[in-house]
Amino acid sequence: MKRVSVQFGVVGACVAAAFAALVAAAPASAQTYGDCEVSGTKGSMPIKPVTPGQLTVQVSLPAPGWWNGDSPDAMKDGYEYCMAANIAYRAGLDKVKVVNVSFDALVAAQTKDYDMALAEISITEPRKKVVDFSTPYFASDIGVLVKKGTTYDKADISKMRIGVMQGTTGAAFVANKLHPAEVKVFPDQGVMSTALAANQVDAVVHDTSLVLGMASQASGALTVPAQYSTGESYGAIYPKGSANEDQLNKIIESLMKDGTLAKFATKYLADAWGSDPNKVPYLQP
């Protein structure tokens, strides 16, 4: 009996060793970065995150095309999620922790305990006073979302109820440039889209990239008839005075330079929008 016990122990040890080797050989991206493809050299641009081993990213959901998943802990892909995954990978971190926060609180520097925020955030001078922005990584103008069949032109605006999202450049643009009959402010995109579908507003004015995504989720009921040129660019937000700012900027620049972000735009945003933003007509305010 003793001899059999020894043989079993040897076999068990071999099996355990083989299993451990298999786990070690499994790519980190398959376990910690959803369905995102990562590239570059892991750990080539290290940072000191707020939580060891993970990149903590604040977001404002929903954001189809940018963040695809049923919840912050179940993100699978999307432009900004996979951007965050590649940043984590090149920084030598094994995990991306997604934290959903209020957009208004985020741009007002009222959130804490994060490494960066990726939430389709337009870089503006007032925001720069309270938060630090990254290198710009995406250009965006202001678009208009309406129910299919709704007419939208300069003559209509003075009679319309327009929905905007609290704390956004779209809200400021409507207040300062369009002067509609009524402005209704909503806390997030989901509520704003629902209000449009329920005839509580006649149009929504928000980033072109985002209203195209909202229209694509509406099964043909919503459309984007126009946009306004504002020359805006998106940037990541860092906590004011972050020691990681320079290194994170270098990673973002490397993702732009090697074509990674352009690939994500084609893969995730074109499908989510269902339309080329360059083909949406421009209006003068």
Secondary structure, 3 states (H helix, E strand, C coil): CHHHHHHHHHHHHHHHHHHHHHHHHCCHHHHHCCCCCCCCCCCCCCCCCCECCEEEEEECCCECCCEEECCHHHEEECHHHHHHHHHHHHCCCCEEEEEECCHHHHHCCCCCCCCEECCCCECCHHHHCCCEECCCCEEEEEEEEEECCCCCCHHHHCCCEEEEECCCHHHHHHHHHHCCCEEEEECCHHHHHHHHHCCCCCEEEEEHHHHHHHHHCCCCCEEEEEEEEEEEEECCEECCCCCCHHHHHHHHHHHHHCCHHHHHHHHHHHHHHCCCHHHCCECCC
